Amino acid sequence: MNKILSHLAEVTHKLTRLALYISASGLFLMTLIIGWQVFARYVLNSSLAWSESAALLLMIYYVMLAAAVGVYEGFHLGLKILVDSVSPKVRRILEMFNNSLIIIFGIAMLINGSKLAQFTSDHIIPTLNISRSFAYWPFAAAGLLISIFAFERILIIALSEED
């Protein structure tokens, strides 16, 4: 089982790095777009019609992927005072319960994000001339990653209990 866990850890580590690279690239690109928009508006006196839509779309991608990485790194919301004040055995149970709830939330994001993307696939973002579904696929992707990362945490907790 430890071999499976180490393989899973290798895969999840690569997924987090990829998500962080995409997030950082999105943030950088959004900063360039907004910077160019400000320059075009105030220096060239000619606003870009697509800059706000593109920046918002990029923001959705990098925020959702970064939030998923937050689950991997344990930065998600939790009642830390409660968890720290109980015995190690109860702490394990609470952490497994918490991660189980996170998995359920991630699966809900995956399912509903996919449905929303499919429902809006024929709607067009006018300023970008792309499908509105591009704005909703990050919810599904983040939900999948969140579920995988929380499942890995449950496995780590369960295996550490056996030791």
N, C-alpha and C positions, 0 to 999 in steps of 0.2 A: 504493500500500500504506500510506503514511503517513496517508492520509485514513481508511482503514479502522481503523488503529490509534488515531487520534484519536477516532473515533466510539466504538470499543470502550472507550477510556479514559474517555470521558464517561459511557457506560453503567455501567461498573464503579464509577466514582466515585459515581454516584447509588445504585447497589446498596449500596455500603459505608455511605453516609450513612443509608440506610433501615435497614440491619442494625444500625447503631449506635444509631439512635433506638429501634428495637424493643428492643434489649438494655438500653439505659438505662431505658426505660419498665418493662421487666420487673424490673430490679433495684430501681427505685423502688417498684413495686407490691409486690414481695416484701417489701421493708423495711416497708411499711405493714401488710401482712398479719401479719408476725411481730410487729411492734410492737403491733398490736391483740390478737394472741393472748396476748402477755405481760400486757397490761393486763387482758384478759378473765379470764385464769387467776388472777392475783395480786390484782387489785383487785375485780373482779366475782365472783370465785370460780366462774367458769363457762367452761370451755374450749370452744373452737370445734373441731368434729370435722374440718372441711375445711381448716383453715389449713396444716397440714404438707403435705398432698398438693398444695395449690395452690402453696405456696412451692417445693416440689421441681419441679413442672411448669414454673413460671416460670424456675427456675434452669437447667433443661435448655435452654430457649429462649435465654436471654441468654448462656449460656456457649458454646453451639454457634455462634451467630451472631457473637459476639465472636471466637471462634477463627478463623472464616472471614475476618473482617476482618484478623486477624493475618497471614494469608497474603498478603492484598493489601498490607499495609504492610511485609511482610518480617520479621515477628517470629517466624516459625516456626523450628523447630529446624534446626540446620545445623552443620557443622564449620567454623566461622569461621576458626580458626587455619590449617586446611589450605587453605581457599580464599584466604586473604590471603597465603599463602606461595608461591603459584605464579604463573606468568606470566599476563598478561591473557588470552591465547588459551586457556590451560588453564582459567583461572577461568571464562570464558564456557561452556566445555564442561561443567565441573562444575556451574555454576548451571543450565544447561539440563537436565542429567541430574537434578539435585535437583528441579527443578520438574516434570520428567516423572514422577518418583516421586510427587510431591504430587498430580499429576493422577490417577494410578492409584489412590492412596489416596482421593481425593475421589470418583471414580467408584464405588469399592467402597462408600463410605459412602452414596452416592446409591442404589445398587442394593439393598444389604442393609438400609438404613434404610427404603426403600420396602416391601421384602418384609416386614420386621418389622411395620411399621405396618399393612399389609394383613392379615397373619396375626392381629394382635391387634385388628382393627377391631370385632369383636363382643364383646370383653371390656370390662367396665365398671369404671372406678375408682369404688368404692362411695361414697367421701366426696364426690366431685364429680359423680357421676352422668353422666360423659362417657366416651367411648371411650378405651381404653388407647392406641389408635393416636396420640392427641394427644401422647403422650410420646415417640414415635419419629419423627414427621415432621420434627422439627428436625435429626435426623441426615441425612436425605435432603436437606433444604434446604441445610444447611451443606456437604455433599458437593458439591452442584451449584455453590455459590458458590466453594468451594475450587478446584474444577476450572477454573472460568472465570478466577479470579484468577491461578492458576498458568499457565494458557495465555497470558494477557495478558503475564505476565513473560517467558515464552519468546519471544513475538513481539518484545517490546522488546529482549531480548538479541540475537535473530537479526538484527533490523534495525540495531542499533547496530554489529554486526560488519561489516555491509556498508559503513557510512560510513567 
